[in-house]
């Protein structure tokens, strides 16, 4: 699948402003709703690898323009079928408390119940054999109070973790599942999905662009190969809690038409709650499959390590 790039690249007018001492930056000087130049995308790609989370304001996307920009990063995932998409998945995942007519959904609606999973620290699609490269969330309707999205840097956490303990973690392989084994009666996923979406990934991942190491944990990581169950769950919980300390967390207060891009290889995230019985919220997410980086970015200049 070809990327949406304008080969007639001009000098980029992009500026990058850090929003947190350890990660996260705001990108200005570019309209992502139209085809971007190669120079602009190079600047975005380098900032993405350096800062892990990018905030771009005033991007008034429609679904087709969001999909088009997202494909610059590589092939898009098709979401899994589940109650929150009425078992009709596509390239756009809609995070909302509204029905098709724009009315507030009751809190016991199956889609609303399924979306509560997003309020746990996780990384998108870690339960897939090819885990996601990045996700992009577009704020279409935002509540006036609450509804932030929190991000935690597994890279900053790994750098701060005691060096003496790192060698023992280096070769550990975690088991990631779309659903917990104890949730066998959960109707959100069928048995085929539960079997297919049980995969393994290293507990410590390496960004192939800049060589930076990071923890890769979160709610979908539920076991470690060769380790007793309780010891594995305790270690995963410890790593997740270490990553999500306030010093490693950025909480994004949404504005209308914000686009936030984050690196699923190294960043945990979670939705935070708001008054779902009073305020309306609608966010559209695209997710890029992780394999794209190996081929598409081979001819882009390598960014400098942070």
TIFIMAR-708176 format. One line per field, with one value per residue (C-alpha): residue number from 0; residue in one letter; x, y, z. Coordinates in nm, 2 decimals, padded with zeros to 4 digits, always signed. Layout:
<atoms>
drenti (NUM;...)
lolum (A;...)
px (X;...)
py (Y;...)
pz (Z;...)
</atoms>
This chain:
<atoms>
drenti (0;1;2;3;4;5;6;7;8;9;10;11;12;13;14;15;16;17;18;19;20;21;22;23;24;25;26;27;28;29;30;31;32;33;34;35;36;37;38;39;40;41;42;43;44;45;46;47;48;49;50;51;52;53;54;55;56;57;58;59;60;61;62;63;64;65;66;67;68;69;70;71;72;73;74;75;76;77;78;79;80;81;82;83;84;85;86;87;88;89;90;91;92;93;94;95;96;97;98;99;100;101;102;103;104;105;106;107;108;109;110;111;112;113;114;115;116;117;118;119;120;121;122;123;124;125;126;127;128;129;130;131;132;133;134;135;136;137;138;139;140;141;142;143;144;145;146;147;148;149;150;151;152;153;154;155;156;157;158;159;160;161;162;163;164;165;166;167;168;169;170;171;172;173;174;175;176;177;178;179;180;181;182;183;184;185;186;187;188;189;190;191;192;193;194;195;196;197;198;199;200;201;202;203;204;205;206;207;208;209;210;211;212;213;214;215;216;217;218;219;220;221;222;223;224;225;226;227;228;229;230;231;232;233;234;235;236;237;238;239;240;241;242;243;244;245;246;247;248;249;250;251;252;253;254;255;256;257;258;259;260;261;262;263;264;265;266;267;268;269;270;271;272;273;274;275;276;277;278;279;280;281;282;283;284;285;286;287;288;289;290;291;292;293;294;295;296;297;298;299;300;301;302;303;304;305)
lolum (X;X;X;X;X;X;X;X;X;X;X;X;X;X;X;X;X;X;X;X;X;X;X;X;X;X;X;X;X;X;X;X;X;X;X;X;X;X;X;X;X;X;X;X;X;X;X;X;X;X;X;X;X;X;X;X;X;X;X;X;X;X;X;X;X;X;X;X;X;X;X;X;X;X;X;X;X;X;X;X;X;X;X;X;X;X;X;X;X;X;X;X;X;X;X;X;X;X;X;X;X;X;X;X;X;X;X;X;X;X;X;X;X;X;X;X;X;X;X;X;X;X;X;X;X;X;X;X;X;X;X;X;X;X;X;X;X;X;X;X;X;X;X;X;X;X;X;X;X;X;X;X;X;X;X;X;X;X;X;X;X;X;X;X;X;X;X;X;X;X;X;X;X;X;X;X;X;X;X;X;X;X;X;X;X;X;X;X;X;X;X;X;X;X;X;X;X;X;X;X;X;X;X;X;X;X;X;X;X;X;X;X;X;X;X;X;X;X;X;X;X;X;X;X;X;X;X;X;X;X;X;X;X;X;X;X;X;X;X;X;X;X;X;X;X;X;X;X;X;X;X;X;X;X;X;X;X;X;X;X;X;X;X;X;X;X;X;X;X;X;X;X;X;X;X;X;X;X;X;X;X;X;X;X;X;X;X;X;X;X;X;X;X;X;X;X;X;X;X;X;X;X;X;X;X;X)
px (+00.00;+00.15;+00.19;+00.02;+00.32;+00.37;+00.71;+00.73;+00.86;+00.93;+01.12;+00.93;+00.76;+00.70;+00.80;+00.83;+00.76;+00.82;+00.52;+00.69;+01.04;+01.08;+00.86;+00.56;+00.58;+00.34;+00.37;+00.27;+00.30;+00.14;-00.21;-00.24;-00.58;-00.42;-00.13;+00.19;+00.53;+00.81;+01.00;+00.71;+00.66;+01.03;+01.01;+00.70;+00.86;+01.18;+00.98;+00.76;+01.07;+01.22;+00.92;+00.69;+00.37;+00.28;+00.00;-00.12;-00.40;-00.67;-00.68;-01.04;-01.03;-01.30;-01.25;-01.11;-00.85;-00.75;-00.70;-00.50;-00.26;-00.23;-00.12;+00.20;+00.32;+00.23;-00.06;-00.36;-00.49;-00.85;-01.00;-01.12;-01.49;-01.64;-01.94;-01.81;-01.81;-02.13;-01.91;-01.85;-01.48;-01.30;-01.00;-01.17;-01.24;-01.50;-01.46;-01.79;-02.08;-02.33;-02.55;-02.59;-02.83;-02.60;-02.80;-02.62;-02.60;-02.70;-02.41;-02.51;-02.50;-02.27;-02.05;-02.01;-01.92;-01.66;-01.50;-01.43;-01.13;-00.97;-00.95;-00.68;-00.32;-00.25;-00.08;-00.30;-00.29;-00.01;-00.23;-00.16;+00.14;+00.24;+00.18;+00.09;+00.34;+00.13;-00.22;-00.38;-00.68;-00.89;-01.11;-01.44;-01.65;-01.49;-01.65;-01.59;-01.47;-01.28;-01.21;-00.83;-00.61;-00.31;+00.02;+00.31;+00.66;+00.80;+01.13;+01.17;+01.08;+01.33;+01.60;+01.52;+01.48;+01.76;+02.05;+02.12;+01.79;+01.79;+02.00;+01.74;+01.46;+01.65;+01.54;+01.19;+00.91;+00.56;+00.23;-00.03;-00.40;-00.70;-00.90;-00.79;-00.82;-01.05;-01.29;-01.40;-01.76;-01.69;-01.90;-01.69;-01.46;-01.52;-01.30;-01.13;-01.03;-00.91;-00.69;-00.56;-00.50;-00.28;+00.08;+00.42;+00.65;+00.97;+00.92;+01.19;+01.17;+01.41;+01.32;+01.50;+01.54;+01.73;+01.82;+01.63;+01.51;+01.17;+00.94;+00.64;+00.38;+00.02;-00.31;-00.28;+00.05;-00.07;+00.21;+00.58;+00.72;+00.89;+00.78;+00.52;+00.19;+00.17;+00.54;+00.48;+00.17;+00.35;+00.64;+00.42;+00.22;+00.54;+00.67;+00.34;+00.32;+00.68;+00.60;+00.29;+00.44;+00.34;+00.69;+00.66;+00.30;+00.15;-00.23;-00.37;-00.67;-00.86;-00.96;-01.18;-00.99;-00.68;-00.49;-00.26;-00.02;+00.16;+00.42;+00.26;+00.60;+00.69;+00.40;+00.11;-00.21;-00.55;-00.88;-00.99;-01.35;-01.59;-01.97;-02.09;-02.45;-02.42;-02.14;-02.09;-01.76;-01.66;-01.30;-01.19;-00.88;-00.67;-00.40;-00.09;+00.05;+00.41;+00.57;+00.56;+00.88;+01.11;+01.04;+00.87;+01.11;+01.43;+01.48;+01.41;+01.70;+01.76;+01.68;+01.93;+01.89;+01.74)
py (+00.00;+00.33;+00.62;+00.95;+01.17;+01.46;+01.41;+01.78;+01.85;+02.20;+02.33;+02.22;+02.48;+02.24;+02.33;+02.09;+02.20;+01.95;+01.92;+01.70;+01.67;+01.31;+01.26;+01.42;+01.71;+01.94;+01.97;+02.30;+02.44;+02.16;+02.07;+01.69;+01.68;+01.72;+01.52;+01.61;+01.67;+01.42;+01.68;+01.74;+01.37;+01.31;+01.58;+01.41;+01.06;+01.18;+01.36;+01.05;+00.83;+01.09;+01.20;+00.89;+01.10;+01.39;+01.64;+01.82;+02.08;+02.20;+01.90;+01.89;+01.53;+01.33;+00.96;+00.95;+01.22;+01.06;+00.73;+00.89;+01.06;+00.75;+00.55;+00.76;+00.54;+00.21;-00.03;+00.01;-00.25;-00.37;-00.36;-00.69;-00.75;-00.68;-00.51;-00.16;-00.17;-00.38;-00.67;-00.48;-00.38;-00.14;+00.09;+00.34;+00.26;+00.49;+00.56;+00.72;+00.72;+00.81;+00.59;+00.63;+00.92;+01.11;+01.02;+00.93;+00.55;+00.39;+00.29;-00.08;-00.08;-00.36;-00.12;+00.11;-00.19;-00.30;+00.04;+00.03;-00.19;+00.13;+00.27;+00.02;+00.08;-00.10;-00.08;-00.13;-00.46;-00.62;-00.93;-00.95;-01.14;-00.81;-00.56;-00.20;+00.06;+00.36;+00.48;+00.81;+00.95;+01.24;+01.44;+01.48;+01.56;+01.63;+01.68;+02.02;+01.83;+01.51;+01.25;+01.30;+01.03;+00.94;+00.82;+00.66;+00.62;+00.27;+00.41;+00.67;+00.41;+00.16;+00.42;+00.49;+00.13;-00.01;-00.12;-00.41;-00.57;-00.52;-00.82;-01.06;-00.91;-00.89;-01.22;-01.26;-01.32;-01.21;-01.37;-01.11;-01.20;-01.02;-01.15;-01.29;-01.67;-01.63;-01.43;-01.74;-01.64;-01.30;-01.27;-00.99;-01.23;-01.58;-01.88;-01.84;-01.48;-01.58;-01.85;-01.65;-01.34;-01.50;-01.42;-01.36;-01.04;-00.95;-00.78;-00.53;-00.40;-00.20;+00.08;-00.02;+00.34;+00.48;+00.17;+00.29;+00.02;+00.02;-00.19;-00.35;-00.45;-00.34;-00.51;-00.75;-00.89;-01.18;-01.44;-01.49;-01.80;-02.03;-01.84;-01.96;-01.78;-01.58;-01.47;-01.36;-01.16;-01.00;-00.90;-00.77;-00.56;-00.43;-00.32;-00.16;+00.02;+00.14;+00.27;+00.45;+00.66;+01.03;+01.13;+00.91;+01.01;+01.28;+01.34;+01.49;+01.74;+01.71;+02.01;+01.98;+01.86;+01.75;+01.46;+01.26;+01.01;+00.77;+00.49;+00.16;+00.00;+00.20;+00.39;+00.27;+00.46;+00.47;+00.66;+00.85;+00.87;+01.17;+01.22;+00.98;+01.05;+01.42;+01.50;+01.37;+01.24;+01.09;+01.00;+00.83;+00.61;+00.46;+00.21;+00.13;-00.22;-00.26;-00.43;-00.12;+00.03;-00.24;-00.15;+00.18;+00.38;+00.22;+00.52;+00.79;+00.95;+00.80;+01.04;+01.11;+00.91;+01.12)
pz (+00.00;-00.10;+00.14;+00.09;+00.04;-00.19;-00.37;-00.44;-00.09;+00.01;+00.32;+00.62;+00.85;+01.13;+01.48;+01.78;+02.13;+02.42;+02.66;+02.93;+03.06;+02.94;+02.63;+02.45;+02.20;+02.03;+01.65;+01.48;+01.13;+00.94;+00.81;+00.83;+00.66;+00.32;+00.17;+00.35;+00.19;+00.24;+00.43;+00.67;+00.72;+00.78;+01.06;+01.21;+01.19;+01.36;+01.63;+01.68;+01.75;+01.98;+02.18;+02.16;+02.18;+01.95;+01.99;+01.68;+01.74;+01.50;+01.27;+01.15;+01.01;+00.84;+00.84;+00.49;+00.56;+00.89;+00.72;+00.44;+00.68;+00.90;+00.60;+00.58;+00.87;+00.70;+00.65;+00.88;+01.11;+01.08;+01.43;+01.59;+01.60;+01.95;+02.11;+02.08;+01.70;+01.68;+01.55;+01.23;+01.24;+01.00;+01.00;+01.23;+01.59;+01.74;+02.12;+02.22;+02.46;+02.18;+01.97;+01.59;+01.63;+01.87;+02.19;+02.51;+02.56;+02.89;+03.11;+03.08;+02.70;+02.59;+02.39;+02.69;+02.91;+02.66;+02.64;+03.01;+02.92;+02.77;+03.13;+03.21;+03.12;+02.80;+02.46;+02.15;+01.97;+02.18;+02.16;+01.78;+01.63;+01.47;+01.74;+01.65;+01.55;+01.65;+01.71;+01.62;+01.81;+01.67;+01.90;+01.72;+02.03;+02.36;+02.70;+02.88;+03.20;+03.23;+02.96;+02.95;+02.79;+03.00;+02.85;+03.03;+02.88;+02.91;+02.77;+03.04;+03.30;+03.17;+03.18;+03.54;+03.65;+03.88;+03.65;+03.88;+03.79;+03.42;+03.32;+03.48;+03.27;+02.94;+02.79;+02.94;+02.70;+02.80;+02.69;+02.57;+02.54;+02.41;+02.71;+03.04;+03.08;+03.38;+03.16;+02.98;+02.98;+02.84;+02.52;+02.37;+02.19;+02.06;+02.11;+01.78;+01.86;+02.21;+02.06;+01.77;+01.98;+02.24;+02.14;+02.29;+02.29;+02.47;+02.81;+02.69;+02.34;+02.13;+01.90;+01.57;+01.47;+01.76;+01.97;+02.28;+02.52;+02.69;+02.90;+02.71;+02.96;+03.05;+03.08;+02.79;+02.93;+03.15;+03.18;+03.13;+02.96;+03.20;+03.51;+03.76;+03.71;+04.03;+04.01;+03.65;+03.73;+04.02;+03.80;+03.52;+03.78;+03.93;+03.58;+03.49;+03.82;+03.78;+03.42;+03.54;+03.82;+03.79;+03.68;+03.36;+03.28;+03.06;+03.09;+02.77;+02.82;+02.49;+02.27;+01.98;+01.67;+01.85;+01.70;+01.93;+01.78;+02.01;+01.98;+02.08;+02.09;+02.41;+02.55;+02.77;+02.77;+02.93;+02.90;+03.20;+03.30;+03.28;+03.34;+03.07;+03.16;+03.09;+02.85;+02.50;+02.37;+02.04;+01.94;+01.62;+01.63;+01.35;+01.43;+01.21;+01.20;+01.33;+01.03;+00.82;+00.97;+00.82;+00.45;+00.42;+00.63;+00.49;+00.26;+00.51;+00.69;+01.03;+01.32;+01.59;+01.91;+02.19)
</atoms>
